[in-house]
């Protein structure tokens, strides 16, 4: 049974992604009390290091520990580049921890799409998204092949409007040979405002992760038994 106002924490690496997630939760999971934690160096430091380092993984785990110690009943990491840390977090904490695009990937693989494109404006998001997709194939789509195309447009990160973002992403996708894909997945929450414009440019379904994540967390918390409240006395 869903508690009246469950506390859901979100850890963000990009302010624009944080805004998208908050707007989506307000629409799709309004019962949640949202706790936002922002470290706006997470993505820049991963870029500078050429990917996740052990130090960056430990840093994210400290942030996760911070919200869990603060009473979070569920957690969403909105930065796809740090998705692999969720696997470790799930072994350390009982509260549900969700990767940014996990629900979207499940929906895409369960759908009728044969050729799927993953588009991003930040380099670390691409291998992180592809790794998650491949990891889900054996359980979600074991009997059907899937062809994954990736496209990166760092120019899209500096675009001044959703329409410009969409044009940069579409151009990168076509250059990567993705002109005949069946669906496009946005690998970052910060790209969500460009979804409608990109759909119009490519004329294929464009999926984003924020809404899918909000609905999945809501379903998880609704199905979970209410936790027992015990008083902890400091020694």
C-alpha positions in Angstrom: 0.0 0.0 0.0 1.4 3.4 -1.0 2.1 5.6 2.0 0.4 9.1 1.8 3.7 10.9 1.1 6.6 8.5 0.5 10.0 10.2 0.5 11.8 9.6 -2.8 15.3 10.9 -3.2 16.8 11.8 -6.6 20.6 12.3 -7.1 21.3 14.6 -10.0 24.5 15.5 -11.9 22.9 18.1 -14.3 20.6 20.9 -13.2 18.5 20.6 -16.3 18.0 16.9 -15.7 16.9 17.7 -12.2 14.2 20.1 -13.5 12.9 17.5 -15.9 12.7 14.8 -13.2 11.0 17.1 -10.8 8.4 18.2 -13.4 7.8 14.6 -14.3 7.3 13.4 -10.7 4.9 16.3 -10.1 2.8 14.9 -13.0 3.2 11.2 -12.7 3.9 10.6 -9.0 2.4 13.6 -7.2 2.1 11.7 -3.9 5.9 11.6 -3.5 7.9 14.0 -1.3 10.9 14.5 -3.6 14.3 15.1 -2.0 16.8 16.5 -4.6 20.6 16.1 -4.2 22.7 17.8 -6.8 26.5 17.3 -7.4 27.0 19.3 -10.6 30.7 18.2 -10.9 29.8 14.5 -11.3 29.5 14.6 -15.1 32.3 17.0 -15.7 34.7 14.9 -13.6 33.6 11.7 -15.4 34.3 13.4 -18.7 37.7 14.6 -17.6 38.6 11.1 -16.3 37.4 9.4 -19.5 34.7 7.5 -17.7 33.9 6.4 -14.1 36.8 5.9 -11.8 36.9 4.1 -8.5 36.9 7.5 -6.8 33.8 8.6 -8.6 32.0 5.4 -7.8 32.8 5.9 -4.1 31.6 9.5 -4.3 28.3 8.4 -5.7 27.9 5.7 -3.1 28.6 8.3 -0.4 25.7 10.4 -1.8 23.5 7.4 -1.9 24.4 6.6 1.7 23.5 10.2 2.6 19.9 10.0 1.4 19.4 6.5 2.8 20.6 7.6 6.2 18.1 10.5 5.8 15.2 8.2 5.5 14.7 7.9 1.7 12.2 5.1 0.9 13.3 5.0 -2.8 16.1 6.5 -4.9 16.4 7.5 -8.5 19.8 8.3 -10.1 18.9 10.7 -12.9 22.4 10.6 -14.4 22.7 7.7 -16.7 26.5 7.8 -16.6 26.5 6.5 -13.0 24.0 3.7 -13.6 26.5 0.9 -12.9 26.8 2.2 -9.3 23.1 1.2 -8.7 24.1 -2.5 -9.0 26.4 -2.0 -6.0 23.9 0.1 -4.1 21.2 -2.6 -4.4 23.5 -5.0 -2.5 24.0 -2.4 0.3 20.5 -1.0 0.9 17.0 -2.5 0.9 15.2 0.5 -0.4 14.5 0.4 -4.2 17.2 2.1 -6.2 16.5 2.8 -9.9 18.8 3.6 -12.7 17.7 6.6 -14.7 16.5 4.9 -17.8 16.0 1.3 -16.7 12.2 1.4 -17.0 12.5 3.0 -20.4 14.9 0.4 -21.6 12.6 -2.4 -20.5 9.7 -0.8 -22.3 11.7 -0.4 -25.5 12.9 -4.0 -25.4 9.5 -5.3 -24.7 8.1 -3.4 -27.7 8.0 -4.3 -31.4 11.2 -2.4 -32.2 13.9 -4.2 -34.1 16.4 -1.4 -34.5 16.8 1.0 -31.6 18.8 4.2 -31.4 20.4 5.6 -28.3 21.2 9.3 -28.6 23.1 11.5 -26.1 24.9 14.8 -25.7 27.4 13.6 -23.1 29.9 10.9 -24.0 29.8 8.8 -20.8 26.0 8.3 -21.3 26.4 6.3 -24.5 28.3 3.2 -23.2 26.3 3.3 -20.0 23.0 3.1 -21.9 24.2 0.4 -24.3 25.5 -1.7 -21.4 22.1 -1.5 -19.6 20.3 -2.4 -22.8 22.4 -5.5 -23.4 22.1 -6.5 -19.7 18.3 -6.5 -20.0 18.0 -8.4 -23.2 18.3 -11.9 -21.7 15.4 -11.3 -19.3 13.2 -8.9 -21.3 13.8 -10.0 -24.9 15.5 -13.4 -25.0 13.9 -14.7 -28.1 14.2 -11.6 -30.4 17.4 -9.9 -31.8 17.8 -6.2 -31.3 20.1 -3.9 -33.3 21.4 -0.9 -31.3 22.7 2.2 -33.0 24.3 5.0 -31.0 24.7 8.7 -31.8 26.5 11.4 -29.8 26.1 15.1 -30.3 27.9 17.2 -27.8 26.7 20.3 -29.7 23.2 19.4 -28.4 24.3 20.1 -24.9 24.8 23.8 -25.7 21.7 24.2 -27.9 19.5 27.2 -27.0 16.1 25.6 -27.6 14.6 22.1 -27.7 14.2 22.4 -31.5 17.9 23.1 -31.8 18.7 20.1 -29.5 16.5 17.9 -31.7 18.2 19.1 -34.9 21.7 18.3 -33.5 20.6 14.9 -32.3 18.9 14.0 -35.6 22.0 15.1 -37.6 24.2 13.0 -35.4 21.9 10.0 -35.7 21.8 10.2 -39.5 25.6 10.6 -39.6 25.9 7.4 -37.5 23.8 5.5 -40.0 20.6 5.5 -37.9 18.2 6.8 -40.5 16.1 3.7 -40.5 15.7 3.0 -36.8 12.3 1.9 -35.3 12.6 3.9 -32.1 14.9 6.4 -30.4 15.8 6.4 -26.7 17.0 9.6 -25.0 20.0 8.6 -22.9 19.8 11.7 -20.6 16.9 13.4 -18.8 18.2 16.8 -19.9 17.2 15.9 -23.5 13.6 15.2 -22.6 12.3 18.7 -23.7 13.5 17.9 -27.2 11.4 14.7 -27.4 8.5 16.1 -29.4 10.7 18.0 -31.8 12.8 14.9 -32.4 9.8 12.8 -33.0 8.6 15.2 -35.7 12.0 15.2 -37.4 12.5 11.5 -37.4 8.9 10.3 -37.6 9.5 7.4 -35.2 8.7 7.0 -31.5 11.1 8.8 -29.1 11.1 7.4 -25.6 12.4 9.3 -22.5 13.2 7.8 -19.1 11.8 10.3 -16.5 8.1 9.4 -16.8 8.9 5.6 -16.9 11.0 5.9 -13.8 8.4 7.9 -11.9 5.7 5.3 -12.7 7.9 2.4 -11.8 8.9 3.8 -8.4 5.3 4.5 -7.7 4.4 0.9 -8.5 7.2 -0.4 -6.4 6.2 1.6 -3.4 2.5 0.8 -3.8 3.3 -2.9 -3.8 5.8 -2.8 -0.8 4.5 -3.4 2.7 4.7 -0.4 5.0 8.0 -0.5 6.9 7.9 -0.9 10.6 8.9 2.2 12.5 11.4 1.5 15.2 13.1 4.0 17.4 16.9 3.9 17.3 18.6 5.0 20.5 22.2 6.2 20.2 24.7 4.4 22.4 
